[in-house]
Amino acid sequence: MPDQIWTLWWAWIVLGFALGVVEIFAPGFIFLGFAVGAGLTGVLVGLGIGAGLPLLLLIFAVLSLIAWAGLRRLSGKRPGQVKVWDRDINDNHP
């Protein structure tokens, strides 16, 4: 019986790279956390973690959330930085 795709470490790594490419076209740190999560899941599968699809998806989700939170902390709004509005939408009226 052939291996299932989710049990192959390289499939998770390829998914991580693909999500990284998607992040380039849709910036905003939306897909970057998923890319890191997929890469780390691939590393875990490569190290021999024996898990089925539900557990691997849970691991992927948790690692993606942790990666997203870490990236948000590193590259998010700096403390004390505020948005300053210098014009109003209603300022365009003659």
Backbone bond lengths (Angstrom), bond angles and torsions (degrees), N, CA, C in turn:
res aa  C-N    CA-C-N  psi(-1)  N-CA   C-N-CA  omega(-1)  CA-C   N-CA-C  phi
1 M - - - 1.454 - - 1.528 108.97 -
2 P 1.327 118.08 128.39 1.462 120.25 -179.74 1.531 110.81 -69.12
3 D 1.320 113.94 154.23 1.464 119.35 177.50 1.515 110.40 -64.59
4 Q 1.312 114.85 146.66 1.460 120.13 172.97 1.535 107.60 -74.72
5 I 1.305 116.92 149.14 1.466 120.93 -174.53 1.529 111.79 -60.57
6 W 1.322 118.05 -34.10 1.470 119.22 -177.10 1.525 112.48 -76.20
7 T 1.337 118.50 -8.55 1.468 120.68 177.09 1.517 111.65 -93.63
8 L 1.320 118.15 0.01 1.461 122.38 -179.66 1.527 109.14 -97.93
9 W 1.324 115.85 122.96 1.464 120.66 -175.61 1.516 111.40 -61.89
10 W 1.335 117.02 -37.95 1.460 119.22 -175.47 1.529 112.12 -69.76
11 A 1.331 117.07 -25.11 1.465 119.40 178.16 1.526 110.45 -66.32
12 W 1.335 117.10 -38.70 1.465 120.41 177.62 1.531 110.74 -68.22
13 I 1.339 116.64 -38.06 1.464 120.14 178.69 1.529 110.35 -65.31
14 V 1.341 116.34 -43.08 1.463 120.36 177.75 1.531 110.24 -62.14
15 L 1.333 116.86 -41.46 1.464 120.27 176.57 1.528 110.76 -60.43
16 G 1.338 116.52 -40.96 1.468 120.18 177.84 1.517 112.05 -61.59
17 F 1.343 116.88 -44.53 1.461 119.92 177.87 1.528 111.02 -65.02
18 A 1.322 117.20 -41.17 1.467 120.56 179.47 1.531 110.66 -62.09
19 L 1.318 117.20 -42.07 1.462 120.06 178.03 1.524 111.04 -67.90
20 G 1.333 117.46 -31.85 1.457 120.83 174.63 1.522 111.59 -64.61
21 V 1.326 116.56 -38.82 1.467 120.57 176.80 1.527 110.17 -67.21
22 V 1.320 116.91 -40.53 1.467 120.05 177.35 1.528 109.74 -60.99
23 E 1.332 116.95 -36.75 1.468 120.76 179.16 1.524 111.04 -63.04
24 I 1.320 117.35 -32.94 1.469 120.30 178.50 1.521 110.22 -63.94
25 F 1.329 116.83 -38.91 1.463 120.63 -178.08 1.526 113.12 -84.29
26 A 1.314 117.41 -19.33 1.467 121.78 178.91 1.524 108.47 -131.63
27 P 1.340 117.65 70.85 1.463 119.74 -174.82 1.522 112.53 -65.76
28 G 1.294 114.40 156.33 1.448 120.72 179.11 1.513 112.09 139.83
29 F 1.315 117.21 12.94 1.460 123.70 -179.60 1.522 112.11 58.87
30 I 1.331 117.29 30.12 1.457 120.55 177.05 1.518 109.79 -81.67
31 F 1.337 116.85 -49.43 1.457 121.31 -175.04 1.523 112.81 -94.26
32 L 1.318 118.36 -12.13 1.460 120.40 -176.85 1.527 111.77 -66.77
33 G 1.317 117.25 -38.10 1.467 119.75 176.19 1.516 111.62 -63.68
34 F 1.348 116.13 -39.72 1.467 119.94 176.43 1.523 110.80 -65.26
35 A 1.336 116.89 -37.68 1.464 120.63 179.67 1.521 110.92 -63.67
36 V 1.313 116.33 -45.00 1.465 120.47 178.28 1.528 110.00 -64.79
37 G 1.324 117.32 -42.55 1.464 121.05 178.22 1.516 112.41 -60.43
38 A 1.337 116.79 -42.05 1.467 120.21 178.54 1.523 110.90 -66.81
39 G 1.321 116.68 -40.54 1.465 120.01 177.97 1.519 112.32 -62.91
40 L 1.322 116.26 -44.91 1.464 119.72 178.83 1.526 111.92 -67.13
41 T 1.323 117.16 -35.86 1.463 120.17 175.49 1.521 109.84 -64.24
42 G 1.332 117.23 -39.45 1.460 120.84 175.73 1.511 112.36 -61.28
43 V 1.320 116.36 -39.85 1.471 120.21 177.13 1.521 110.03 -63.46
44 L 1.333 117.34 -44.16 1.465 120.57 179.55 1.525 111.77 -63.47
45 V 1.319 116.58 -41.83 1.469 120.09 177.76 1.530 109.59 -65.03
46 G 1.317 117.08 -39.26 1.456 121.29 177.48 1.513 112.91 -64.57
47 L 1.328 116.59 -31.25 1.466 120.73 177.65 1.517 112.43 -77.90
48 G 1.321 117.32 -8.10 1.455 119.82 173.25 1.515 116.05 106.99
49 I 1.327 118.28 17.19 1.459 118.48 177.25 1.534 108.01 -65.03
50 G 1.298 115.84 124.81 1.454 120.11 -179.39 1.515 109.82 -97.26
51 A 1.305 116.58 103.16 1.456 119.91 -176.78 1.516 109.13 -144.41
52 G 1.308 115.02 152.70 1.455 120.84 174.74 1.517 110.56 -84.42
53 L 1.301 114.92 -179.11 1.459 120.45 -177.64 1.532 113.41 -59.52
54 P 1.349 120.58 -45.57 1.471 118.73 -178.75 1.528 112.80 -60.89
55 L 1.322 117.28 -41.91 1.462 119.73 -179.93 1.527 111.18 -69.27
56 L 1.326 117.19 -39.08 1.461 119.48 177.73 1.524 111.60 -64.80
57 L 1.318 117.23 -38.54 1.467 119.50 176.76 1.522 111.43 -65.93
58 L 1.321 116.62 -36.22 1.466 119.91 176.43 1.526 110.70 -66.10
59 I 1.324 116.54 -43.92 1.465 120.63 177.68 1.525 109.89 -61.09
60 F 1.337 116.42 -44.74 1.465 121.17 178.15 1.522 111.32 -59.50
61 A 1.324 116.82 -43.88 1.464 120.75 -178.80 1.528 111.17 -65.38
62 V 1.315 117.05 -44.40 1.465 120.41 -178.79 1.526 110.49 -66.52
63 L 1.327 117.30 -45.51 1.464 119.81 179.34 1.527 111.14 -64.71
64 S 1.323 117.57 -36.83 1.465 120.60 177.79 1.522 111.26 -65.31
65 L 1.319 116.87 -41.27 1.465 120.79 178.88 1.526 110.95 -65.04
66 I 1.320 116.65 -43.11 1.467 120.48 178.40 1.531 109.88 -63.89
67 A 1.328 117.06 -43.55 1.468 120.76 179.42 1.523 110.87 -63.88
68 W 1.338 116.68 -43.41 1.461 119.65 179.52 1.530 110.87 -62.26
69 A 1.329 116.59 -44.08 1.469 120.09 179.94 1.533 110.62 -63.93
70 G 1.320 117.03 -40.48 1.459 120.21 177.86 1.515 112.32 -65.58
71 L 1.321 116.41 -42.88 1.465 119.75 177.98 1.518 111.29 -66.04
72 R 1.309 116.59 -37.53 1.467 120.70 178.35 1.522 110.61 -63.89
73 R 1.321 115.18 -39.98 1.470 119.60 179.20 1.527 110.57 -66.62
74 L 1.336 116.50 -39.98 1.462 120.27 -178.18 1.522 112.94 -73.08
75 S 1.319 117.40 -36.60 1.455 118.87 -172.28 1.521 114.08 -119.46
76 G 1.284 117.73 7.58 1.463 120.70 -178.76 1.510 112.30 -76.93
77 K 1.300 115.48 -166.64 1.461 121.95 179.85 1.524 109.38 -63.84
78 R 1.310 115.23 133.68 1.457 120.06 179.36 1.529 110.49 -72.82
79 P 1.322 117.66 150.08 1.468 119.92 179.11 1.533 110.53 -59.14
80 G 1.292 115.49 134.06 1.455 120.85 179.42 1.524 113.64 87.66
81 Q 1.339 117.87 -10.26 1.454 121.19 179.26 1.524 108.93 -78.85
82 V 1.332 115.69 128.26 1.456 119.94 -179.85 1.525 108.95 -128.00
83 K 1.302 115.67 155.89 1.457 121.32 176.32 1.521 107.87 -85.65
84 V 1.319 116.24 126.32 1.461 122.31 179.39 1.521 108.12 -107.83
85 W 1.321 115.93 119.55 1.461 121.32 177.96 1.518 107.90 -91.57
86 D 1.349 117.12 123.61 1.454 120.24 -179.09 1.529 112.49 -107.63
87 R 1.326 117.33 -4.82 1.462 119.71 174.03 1.516 108.65 -149.00
88 D 1.298 114.22 157.39 1.454 121.39 -178.16 1.521 109.02 -108.99
89 I 1.312 116.90 154.23 1.463 120.98 178.93 1.532 110.80 -61.77
90 N 1.300 117.35 -26.60 1.465 121.29 -179.11 1.522 113.00 -84.41
91 D 1.333 118.27 -1.94 1.463 121.00 179.89 1.521 112.60 -72.80
92 N 1.321 118.95 -10.37 1.464 121.34 -177.00 1.530 112.70 -81.97
93 H 1.307 118.49 -7.27 1.469 120.35 -179.58 1.511 109.84 -73.06
94 P 1.387 116.87 137.29 1.494 120.19 -179.20 1.510 112.60 -73.22
